[in-house]
Amino acid sequence: MLKRIPIITAFFMAMLITINTAHAGALGSLQTGDTPLDAYTGQGKWLVVMLWASACHVCDEEIPHYNALHLKRHAKDLQVLGISLDGKGGEADATSFLKRHDVKFTNLLGEPAQVAGLYSSQTGSRWLGTPSFLLYSPTGELMARQAGAVPVESIESFVAKHSDK
């Protein structure tokens, strides 16, 4: 189940998103080059950010579900963005992982310490490992975070509960 961030914390986290994205630096995209995380948030759709690594067995099990979620909802109200912790040295492994799973959503590539720092700056929480998830509202507000596997049904239920009807 996703951990809900209290409103006041979410307000300050939204401020930190703007401040700390520049601090964390741009992440290299496996598709498009260097891009900051805030280029993907606040685009009018819910954004699920999956932090993963090609050697993570749980990530290997989870990514097909998130690919299906993205394909099901990206044209409507929700997108998935992946961030690999494989770093430049593991770019071939990350690319192979994405091809093996026929992943259709955008994936960024960062160094492990960089991505862990990004997670901590976004959430105010200690980095625990992969997979980890961040969930942003359509306006770019960080609404929830979770380390470990999260069933896509939990994401969909959370989004339904917090979406304007």
Secondary structure, DSSP 8 states (H G I E B T S, - for coil): --EE--HHHHHHHHHHHHHHHHHH--EEETTTEEE-GGGTSSSSSEEEEEEE-TT-HHHHHHHHHHHHHHHHHTTTTEEEEEEE--TGGGHHHHHHHHHHTT--S-EEE--HHHHHHHHHHHHSS----SSEEEEE-TTS-EEEEEES---HHHHHHHHHHHS--
